[in-house]
Amino acid sequence: MTKAKDVMTQEVETVKGSATVADAAKLMKFKGIHSLLVEPRNAEDAYGIVTDTDIVNKVVAFGKDPKAVKVYEVMTKPCIVVNPDLAVEYVARLLAQCGIDRAPVIQGELLGIVSLNDILHRSEFIEHPRVPLLQKALQAAVAEARAVSAVNAADTEAYQLAWEEVNEIEAELAFIQGMVPARAAQAEFGEAAAQPVAV
């Protein structure tokens, strides 16, 4: 499974909140990037982020002088951050839900930044989409749970653990597909296998 740390950009440009928007815009243009992370003032402070969209929407659109406006006046702080071990599908979902296109990757320290572009061009989701993998995992989990159910009563730990695995995969699959399963796998397959057979 591709994770945020596998697709993130490690080189991250930062700027101080006290810098002018003009300086931030020049740095973005020079580096060919669309955002800068705003450095925290101390260990307890949070990272911020300023994007080219912030500059256009909050400075240019109102005719303000970018040399007179400070980064802290237009930045977003605190910004959404991503754990490096988060799967790219969850990163994509987080970015979509928050209406942003990039977020810093942090685990104790700043490790990089991940964007929608990174996910699209560096991950393997096109070759290995998550839904078919989950469908295959669900089939295998159901088969395993039915086998366990054939030799264990419904009140045993083995039975419960086997079907919990099925339920977790099923719930994840349903969530990704944006729907609720019509009938849970345990209800569909578990009933017939609920009675243990002699071995």
C-alpha positions as a Python dict, from the first residue, in 0.01 Angstrom:
ca = {
    (1, 'M'): (0, 0, 0),
    (2, 'T'): (140, 337, -104),
    (3, 'K'): (182, 580, 184),
    (4, 'A'): (226, 955, 212),
    (5, 'K'): (600, 916, 270),
    (6, 'D'): (631, 726, -60),
    (7, 'V'): (491, 1007, -274),
    (8, 'M'): (570, 1325, -80),
    (9, 'T'): (814, 1592, -192),
    (10, 'Q'): (1097, 1602, 58),
    (11, 'E'): (1233, 1944, -33),
    (12, 'V'): (1004, 2196, 136),
    (13, 'E'): (1049, 2570, 116),
    (14, 'T'): (962, 2770, 426),
    (15, 'V'): (911, 3135, 506),
    (16, 'K'): (873, 3338, 825),
    (17, 'G'): (534, 3478, 913),
    (18, 'S'): (693, 3820, 940),
    (19, 'A'): (813, 3815, 578),
    (20, 'T'): (626, 4025, 323),
    (21, 'V'): (389, 3870, 73),
    (22, 'A'): (612, 4016, -200),
    (23, 'D'): (908, 3816, -68),
    (24, 'A'): (697, 3502, -47),
    (25, 'A'): (573, 3548, -403),
    (26, 'K'): (929, 3598, -532),
    (27, 'L'): (1043, 3279, -359),
    (28, 'M'): (753, 3081, -505),
    (29, 'K'): (827, 3214, -852),
    (30, 'F'): (1200, 3144, -820),
    (31, 'K'): (1143, 2786, -699),
    (32, 'G'): (853, 2719, -935),
    (33, 'I'): (621, 2616, -651),
    (34, 'H'): (270, 2708, -539),
    (35, 'S'): (302, 2721, -161),
    (36, 'L'): (537, 2784, 129),
    (37, 'L'): (522, 2648, 480),
    (38, 'V'): (530, 2916, 746),
    (39, 'E'): (786, 2838, 1013),
    (40, 'P'): (662, 2796, 1371),
    (41, 'R'): (790, 3062, 1611),
    (42, 'N'): (882, 2809, 1880),
    (43, 'A'): (853, 2439, 1972),
    (44, 'E'): (491, 2479, 2088),
    (45, 'D'): (382, 2673, 1781),
    (46, 'A'): (212, 2518, 1476),
    (47, 'Y'): (312, 2529, 1111),
    (48, 'G'): (120, 2753, 878),
    (49, 'I'): (92, 2752, 500),
    (50, 'V'): (65, 3028, 243),
    (51, 'T'): (-29, 2951, -117),
    (52, 'D'): (-35, 3141, -443),
    (53, 'T'): (-415, 3129, -416),
    (54, 'D'): (-396, 3306, -79),
    (55, 'I'): (-185, 3581, -232),
    (56, 'V'): (-411, 3626, -534),
    (57, 'N'): (-739, 3610, -340),
    (58, 'K'): (-637, 3812, -35),
    (59, 'V'): (-386, 4061, -172),
    (60, 'V'): (-397, 4101, -550),
    (61, 'A'): (-777, 4087, -572),
    (62, 'F'): (-807, 4380, -330),
    (63, 'G'): (-531, 4591, -484),
    (64, 'K'): (-316, 4573, -171),
    (65, 'D'): (57, 4638, -181),
    (66, 'P'): (229, 4297, -139),
    (67, 'K'): (531, 4476, 9),
    (68, 'A'): (312, 4611, 289),
    (69, 'V'): (125, 4289, 371),
    (70, 'K'): (287, 4025, 591),
    (71, 'V'): (264, 3651, 532),
    (72, 'Y'): (93, 3596, 869),
    (73, 'E'): (-198, 3813, 749),
    (74, 'V'): (-288, 3580, 461),
    (75, 'M'): (-161, 3237, 572),
    (76, 'T'): (-363, 2946, 706),
    (77, 'K'): (-255, 2843, 1056),
    (78, 'P'): (-260, 2586, 1192),
    (79, 'C'): (-259, 2390, 870),
    (80, 'I'): (-377, 2034, 811),
    (81, 'V'): (-85, 1792, 851),
    (82, 'V'): (-40, 1434, 736),
    (83, 'N'): (123, 1135, 907),
    (84, 'P'): (393, 983, 681),
    (85, 'D'): (243, 634, 724),
    (86, 'L'): (-106, 737, 611),
    (87, 'A'): (-219, 552, 296),
    (88, 'V'): (-253, 778, -9),
    (89, 'E'): (-625, 702, -40),
    (90, 'Y'): (-676, 855, 305),
    (91, 'V'): (-448, 1147, 221),
    (92, 'A'): (-656, 1212, -90),
    (93, 'R'): (-978, 1187, 111),
    (94, 'L'): (-845, 1426, 377),
    (95, 'L'): (-739, 1683, 119),
    (96, 'A'): (-1075, 1657, -58),
    (97, 'Q'): (-1276, 1691, 263),
    (98, 'C'): (-1075, 1995, 372),
    (99, 'G'): (-1086, 2156, 28),
    (100, 'I'): (-707, 2184, 1),
    (101, 'D'): (-458, 2049, -250),
    (102, 'R'): (-150, 1995, -33),
    (103, 'A'): (-43, 1939, 327),
    (104, 'P'): (287, 1906, 513),
    (105, 'V'): (399, 1560, 622),
    (106, 'I'): (502, 1573, 985),
    (107, 'Q'): (603, 1318, 1244),
    (108, 'G'): (790, 1491, 1521),
    (109, 'E'): (957, 1704, 1257),
    (110, 'L'): (882, 1833, 908),
    (111, 'L'): (950, 1550, 660),
    (112, 'G'): (800, 1685, 339),
    (113, 'I'): (483, 1799, 171),
    (114, 'V'): (227, 1593, -20),
    (115, 'S'): (-3, 1730, -289),
    (116, 'L'): (-278, 1603, -514),
    (117, 'N'): (-25, 1613, -796),
    (118, 'D'): (210, 1386, -598),
    (119, 'I'): (-70, 1137, -538),
    (120, 'L'): (-169, 1137, -904),
    (121, 'H'): (178, 1101, -1052),
    (122, 'R'): (377, 909, -792),
    (123, 'S'): (138, 656, -639),
    (124, 'E'): (38, 317, -776),
    (125, 'F'): (-337, 358, -733),
    (126, 'I'): (-395, 354, -1110),
    (127, 'E'): (-226, 15, -1145),
    (128, 'H'): (-349, -113, -807),
    (129, 'P'): (-680, 50, -714),
    (130, 'R'): (-794, -15, -359),
    (131, 'V'): (-1149, -143, -426),
    (132, 'P'): (-1052, -461, -618),
    (133, 'L'): (-789, -540, -355),
    (134, 'L'): (-1043, -502, -77),
    (135, 'Q'): (-1296, -714, -267),
    (136, 'K'): (-1039, -992, -299),
    (137, 'A'): (-944, -958, 69),
    (138, 'L'): (-1313, -974, 165),
    (139, 'Q'): (-1363, -1297, -30),
    (140, 'A'): (-1061, -1453, 140),
    (141, 'A'): (-1173, -1334, 485),
    (142, 'V'): (-1524, -1474, 432),
    (143, 'A'): (-1381, -1809, 324),
    (144, 'E'): (-1159, -1816, 632),
    (145, 'A'): (-1447, -1716, 861),
    (146, 'R'): (-1671, -1987, 716),
    (147, 'A'): (-1398, -2244, 776),
    (148, 'V'): (-1356, -2125, 1135),
    (149, 'S'): (-1734, -2123, 1185),
    (150, 'A'): (-1759, -2482, 1068),
    (151, 'V'): (-1558, -2604, 1368),
    (152, 'N'): (-1628, -2337, 1632),
    (153, 'A'): (-1945, -2232, 1808),
    (154, 'A'): (-2073, -1875, 1765),
    (155, 'D'): (-1977, -1785, 2123),
    (156, 'T'): (-1608, -1876, 2085),
    (157, 'E'): (-1329, -1619, 2047),
    (158, 'A'): (-1205, -1776, 1722),
    (159, 'Y'): (-1550, -1740, 1565),
    (160, 'Q'): (-1584, -1378, 1678),
    (161, 'L'): (-1235, -1276, 1561),
    (162, 'A'): (-1284, -1435, 1221),
    (163, 'W'): (-1606, -1246, 1157),
    (164, 'E'): (-1468, -921, 1302),
    (165, 'E'): (-1201, -931, 1032),
    (166, 'V'): (-1473, -978, 769),
    (167, 'N'): (-1679, -693, 913),
    (168, 'E'): (-1382, -453, 916),
    (169, 'I'): (-1293, -519, 553),
    (170, 'E'): (-1656, -498, 453),
    (171, 'A'): (-1701, -166, 633),
    (172, 'E'): (-1391, -19, 469),
    (173, 'L'): (-1504, -135, 126),
    (174, 'A'): (-1850, 10, 178),
    (175, 'F'): (-1704, 340, 297),
    (176, 'I'): (-1476, 373, -6),
    (177, 'Q'): (-1763, 295, -240),
    (178, 'G'): (-1989, 538, -55),
    (179, 'M'): (-2263, 292, 27),
    (180, 'V'): (-2390, 61, 299),
    (181, 'P'): (-2387, -311, 219),
    (182, 'A'): (-2738, -449, 172),
    (183, 'R'): (-2662, -750, 387),
    (184, 'A'): (-2355, -800, 603),
    (185, 'A'): (-2129, -1085, 501),
    (186, 'Q'): (-2174, -1252, 839),
    (187, 'A'): (-2553, -1248, 797),
    (188, 'E'): (-2521, -1382, 445),
    (189, 'F'): (-2261, -1652, 504),
    (190, 'G'): (-2244, -1688, 880),
    (191, 'E'): (-2590, -1831, 934),
    (192, 'A'): (-2526, -2142, 731),
    (193, 'A'): (-2195, -2196, 906),
    (194, 'A'): (-2309, -2109, 1257),
    (195, 'Q'): (-2358, -2474, 1359),
    (196, 'P'): (-2025, -2652, 1421),
    (197, 'V'): (-1984, -2986, 1255),
    (198, 'A'): (-1814, -3295, 1392),
    (199, 'V'): (-1455, -3344, 1284),
}
